[in-house]
Amino acid sequence: MVFWQLTIDAHDPPRLVAFWAEALGYEPTPPALDTPWYRHYRRRLGDDAAFDNRLFDPAGAQPPLWFQEVPEDKAGKNRLHLDVYATERDDSLSLDQRVVLVDTTVGRLTALGAQVVSSTREDDPEDPFYFVTLQDPEGNEFCVS
């Protein structure tokens, strides 16, 4: 198995760490799992309480995020983006229930600095869906579904 992380360019990594920690429930400290990856990052953390440019899934099941500081501005649309599943992809939920969960999450994230770009709803009884496209505080697109 290959271990990997998602690297996101940023002007202000601590700002994005604060935003995405709230959005994903991630933490700026590596979990206390006995793997080479997490031992490596606990060693690099040293005496610091937390990273200001990295986030980790507290359970260690999902990939970490690294917010790499860069001087250039974001240009154009992301070629890669995160999908945040407020509904947990639960097909037993009605479309109305999904809308409530998504809109609640969108409200929480806009209060943290995200901006809504668009929303898409399909009422097809065979395959209903609803998602909202947002931008994080530095303009990186992501979706909440």
C-alpha positions in Angstrom: 0.0 0.0 0.0 1.2 3.5 -0.8 0.7 6.2 1.7 0.0 9.7 0.3 -1.1 13.2 1.3 -2.8 16.0 -0.6 -0.7 19.1 -1.0 -2.5 22.4 -1.5 -0.7 25.6 -2.4 -1.4 28.5 -0.1 -0.5 32.1 0.7 -1.5 31.7 4.4 -1.2 28.0 5.5 -2.3 28.6 9.1 -5.5 30.3 7.8 -6.3 27.3 5.6 -5.3 24.8 8.4 -7.9 26.5 10.7 -10.6 26.4 8.0 -10.1 22.9 6.8 -9.7 21.5 10.4 -13.2 22.7 11.1 -14.5 21.6 7.7 -13.1 18.0 7.9 -12.7 17.4 11.6 -8.9 17.0 11.0 -6.3 18.0 13.6 -2.9 19.7 13.2 -1.2 16.9 15.1 -0.5 13.4 13.7 -2.4 10.5 15.3 -0.5 8.3 17.8 -0.4 5.4 15.4 2.7 3.3 15.1 3.4 3.7 11.4 6.5 5.0 9.7 4.5 8.0 8.3 3.1 9.1 11.7 6.3 8.5 13.6 8.1 10.6 11.0 5.7 13.5 11.5 5.6 13.2 15.3 9.4 13.4 15.2 9.3 16.5 12.9 6.8 18.1 15.2 9.4 17.9 18.0 8.4 20.1 21.0 5.8 22.1 19.1 2.1 21.5 20.1 0.9 21.3 16.5 1.8 22.0 12.9 0.6 25.2 11.4 0.7 23.9 7.8 -0.5 20.3 8.1 -3.7 18.5 9.0 -4.2 14.8 9.9 -7.3 12.6 10.2 -7.3 11.8 13.9 -8.1 8.2 13.2 -5.3 7.9 10.6 -7.7 6.4 8.0 -7.8 9.4 5.5 -4.9 11.1 3.8 -3.3 14.1 5.5 -3.3 17.6 4.0 -0.2 19.8 3.6 -0.7 23.5 2.9 2.5 24.4 1.1 3.3 28.1 1.2 3.8 29.6 -2.3 4.3 33.2 -3.5 2.0 33.0 -6.6 -1.7 33.5 -6.6 -4.2 30.8 -7.6 -4.9 31.0 -11.3 -8.0 29.5 -12.9 -10.2 26.6 -11.7 -8.7 23.8 -9.6 -7.9 20.7 -11.6 -8.5 18.7 -8.3 -10.9 19.5 -5.5 -12.3 18.0 -2.3 -15.8 16.8 -2.0 -17.2 17.0 1.6 -20.0 14.6 2.1 -22.3 16.1 4.8 -24.8 13.3 3.9 -22.2 10.6 4.2 -23.5 9.4 0.8 -26.5 7.8 2.6 -28.9 6.8 -0.1 -31.6 6.2 2.5 -32.0 9.9 3.1 -34.7 11.8 1.2 -33.6 14.6 -1.0 -35.1 17.1 1.4 -33.0 15.6 4.3 -29.9 15.8 2.1 -30.6 19.5 1.3 -30.9 20.3 5.0 -27.6 18.5 5.9 -25.8 20.2 3.0 -27.2 23.6 3.6 -26.3 23.3 7.4 -22.7 22.4 6.5 -22.6 25.2 3.9 -23.8 27.7 6.5 -21.1 26.6 8.9 -18.4 26.8 6.3 -19.4 30.2 5.0 -19.3 31.5 8.6 -15.6 30.3 8.6 -14.8 32.2 5.4 -16.0 30.0 2.5 -17.9 31.6 -0.4 -20.7 29.9 -2.3 -20.1 29.6 -6.0 -23.2 27.7 -7.1 -25.7 25.0 -6.1 -27.0 22.2 -8.2 -30.2 20.1 -7.5 -31.6 17.3 -9.5 -35.1 16.0 -8.5 -34.9 12.9 -10.6 -36.7 10.2 -8.6 -34.3 7.6 -9.9 -31.1 9.5 -8.9 -31.8 12.7 -6.9 -28.8 14.8 -5.9 -27.9 18.1 -4.4 -24.5 19.7 -4.0 -23.1 23.2 -3.4 -19.8 24.4 -4.9 -17.8 26.7 -2.7 -14.4 28.4 -2.5 -12.3 28.2 0.7 -10.8 31.4 2.1 -8.0 31.4 -0.6 -10.4 30.6 -3.5 -9.8 26.8 -3.8 -13.0 25.2 -5.1 -14.7 22.3 -3.2 -18.1 20.8 -3.1 -20.5 19.9 -0.3 -22.9 17.1 -1.0 
